[in-house]
């Protein structure tokens, strides 16, 4: 029996997190045991209470908001400590289809990949604001250039990891994780696959991402990751 842990980082997502948890397929394969871990990143609303009522197995709690990168780092580390053979991280805002988890983990279960990106841009995306679309294209192109490997969605909030990747992965900053995570994993020689997924825009809550935040945090983090041995 293989253990799959779904890691959901959440900050003030009481309106959407139960829908995400409810869409997680629990019995899609007879030899895969599915558990859910929510990382409560200092929420000031009822995110944690709603998650518990929705039936999660594990809660990791921060007393203050540390940032998405810190929440993902801690959640994936905890998944490894809990004995996960593989893990999925997915955003708590219900933009990504949790019911597609079986398709996203399939390349790892089949031994064809170590790390999977669930890509929004392998099919037509509707409703995404222009500045977000352009930002996604730009940072994905930057990763393609640096890594010399084709990627269609370097910023996706839906990813899967083998146990060895969980063990070796390092995220070097707290604001966000997306770009440095892929660079770190692929530069260690792990195999990447992308799986296309449908996507819908956020219906509740607010994104933490701002233009200024990206400029002042993400560019320096990419540079630091690229300079590491």
SULMOUR-V929448 format. One record per backbone hydrogen bond with DSSP energy under -0.5 kcal/mol. NH is the residue of the N-H (numbers start at 0). CO is the residue of the C=O. Records with the same first field share a line. If there is no record, write none. Layout:
BEGIN
NH=CO ; CO
END
This chain:
BEGIN
1=30
3=1 ; 32
4=2 ; 85
5=3 ; 34
6=4 ; 87
7=5 ; 36
8=6
9=38
15=12
16=12
18=15
19=15
20=16
21=17
22=18 ; 19
23=19 ; 20
24=97
31=28
32=1
33=25 ; 31
34=3
36=5
37=57
38=7
39=37 ; 59
40=9 ; 38
41=39 ; 61
49=45
50=46
51=47
52=48
53=49
54=51
55=50
56=35
57=35
59=37
61=39
67=174
68=173
69=173
70=66
71=67
72=68
73=69
74=70
75=71
76=72
77=73
78=74
79=75
80=76
81=77
82=79
83=78
84=2
85=2
86=160
87=4
88=158
89=6
90=156
91=8
93=90
96=197
97=95
99=96
100=97
102=99
103=99
104=100
105=101
106=102
107=104
108=104
109=105
110=107
111=106
112=106
113=190
114=190
115=159
116=192
117=115 ; 157
118=116 ; 194
122=119
132=128
133=129
134=130
135=131
136=132
137=133
138=134
139=135
140=136
141=137
142=138
143=139
144=140
145=141
146=142
147=143
148=143
155=152
158=88
159=115
160=86
161=113
162=84
165=161
166=162
167=163
168=164
171=169
180=176
181=177
182=178
183=179
184=180
185=181
186=182
187=183 ; 184
188=185
189=184
192=114
194=116
196=118
199=94
202=92
213=209
214=210
215=211
216=212
217=212 ; 213
218=213
220=216
221=217
222=218
223=219
224=220
225=221
226=222
227=223 ; 224
END
